[in-house]
Amino acid sequence: GYQFVHAADMMFCAENHVRMMKTGESGLTVFRLLTKKGSWVWVQANARLVYKAGKPDCIIAQQRALSNEEGEEHLQ
């Protein structure tokens, strides 16, 4: 799904992905996501790794769309 993440937000998303793989939780991630219409929408996400029989099984992510104003606040 990284092809749908804004280039300026890519490293931040990748760092939080690595954090999730190490600790089991990504922490709060705010990034721009490409829509079907070709525009960008700000998204706030938090993901966690779910284990089954002691091994990583799946990732559960909660996401919500942000207003442009909320998203811009995270750039600063």
C-alpha positions, -999 to +999 in steps of 0.1 A: +000+000+000+030+024+001+023+034-035-008+053-022+012+072+005+024+107-002+061+108-009+067+134+018+051+110+044+067+078+032+097+077+057+075+085+087+051+057+077+080+033+072+095+041+105+062+034+123+059+002+104+093-009+116+083+001+151+052-020+149+072-050+137+096-046+167+072-036+195+038-048+182+023-013+180+029+014+154+020+044+175-001+072+160+007+078+124-007+108+104-001+108+066-017+117+033-033+089+013-042+090-024-079+087-032-095+071-063-101+106-077-064+114-075-066+138-045-050+135-011-068+129+021-052+131+056-055+099+076-047+092+112-039+055+119-028+032+147-019-004+140-010-034+161+004-068+153-017-097+164+001-129+173-012-165+170+007-194+186+035-170+194+040-159+158+029-127+140-005-135+123-021-103+111-021-065+115-052-047+128-053-010+119-077+017+130-079+047+107-099+079+104-099+107+079-088+141+091-097+175+078-070+194+059-066+217+089-060+188+113-035+172+089-016+204+083-011+208+121+009+175+121+033+189+096+046+215+120 
